[in-house]
């Protein structure tokens, strides 16, 4: 996957997280929403770090796009699936 395709996929997933978070009722289940927000914030932080390194001309030895996409996929999992007890949710299997 090229960087352009990876960024398009990240945009698609982020848009889906936003849509699901706004379309569902989380009054009795804030755990999912809080977890998705945490993962999305971490993905945003990594994206900013990646851009900072790129602007500084540093060589990036890891693949930050994979990290960002994985965090967002997990966040999407949290907003799409129900919890078992209102507090905990099984993590997605890799």
Residue pairs with C-beta under 8 A, 6 or more apart in sequence:
1 9
3 65
6 65
6 66
6 69
7 65
9 69
10 43
10 47
10 65
10 68
10 69
10 72
13 69
13 72
13 73
13 76
14 40
14 72
16 76
17 36
17 40
17 72
17 75
17 76
17 79
20 76
20 79
20 80
21 33
21 36
21 79
24 79
26 32
26 33
28 86
29 82
29 83
29 86
31 83
31 86
31 87
31 88
31 89
32 78
32 79
32 81
32 82
32 83
32 89
33 78
33 79
35 75
35 78
35 89
36 75
36 76
36 78
36 79
37 75
39 71
39 72
39 74
39 75
39 78
40 71
40 72
40 75
42 71
43 67
43 68
43 71
43 72
43 75
46 64
46 67
46 68
46 71
47 64
47 68
49 64
50 60
50 64
50 65
50 68
53 60
54 60
73 92
74 91
74 92
77 91
77 92
78 89
81 89
82 89
83 89
84 90
